[in-house]
Amino acid sequence: MNKNQIKQLANQVSSTTTDTLSEGLTAIRKRPVTSSLFGLVCFCAGVLLATSCAKKGPAEKAGEKVDEAGEEIKDATN
């Protein structure tokens, strides 16, 4: 092989390698964004569900008292 053939071969390999790496990086960039976004949405939904059921607020406690009073009145009138 002479120098020109070696240079041509090196350019071919370099070009092919660069194209392959570019395609691979593009595929890697596309997947994690959607996966990460989906994971983030699921995580936030889980946190909201877990914290919403953890503790009763004052409005919920007052509502329960109203319900109990309503049941007592209903029982008294029957």
N, C-alpha and C positions, 0 to 999 in steps of 0.2 A: 504494500500500500504506500502510495506517495502522500505528501503533505496535504494536497488538495482533497484527496479522497477522505483522509482522516478528518479534515475540517468539515467537509460535507456531512460525514457521518455524525460528528459531534454536534453540528447544528440540528440535524434531524432528531437526534436523541434529546437534545435540549428543548427543541420545539415540542416534541411529543410529551416530554415530562412536564413542561410548563402547562400545556393544554390539559393534561390529566389532572395535575394539581389544581388548576383553576376550576375544573368541573367538580372535583372532590370538595373543594372549599365552598363552592356555591351550594352544593347539596348539604353540607354541614351547616352553613349559615341559615338555610331555609328551615330545616327541621327544628332546631332547638328553640327558635323564636315562637313557633306555634305551640310546641310542647311546653315551653316555659310559661307561656301565656295561659294555656289551659290549666296547667298545674297551679298557677297563681290564683286563677279564678276559683278553682276547686278548694284551695287552701282558705281563701277569704270566705267562701260560702260555709265551710266547715267551722271556721272561727265564729262567724256570725251565728250559726245555729247553736254552737256550744255556749256562747255567752248569753244568748237570748233566753235560754232555759235555765240558766244557773241560779238566778235570784229573782224573787218577786218584788216588783216596785210598789210604791204607795198607791198608784191607781189600781193595780191589780188586787191589792189587799182590800181597798175600799169597795171594789166591785164584788169581791167575794162576800163582804159583809152585807152588801145590798142583796145579793142572791140569797144569803142565809135568812135575812129578814123577810124577804119575799116568800120563802118556803115556810117560815114560821106563820106568816099571815095566812097562807094557803091552808096549812094544817089546822089553824085555829078556826077557819071558816067552814071546814068540812065536818 
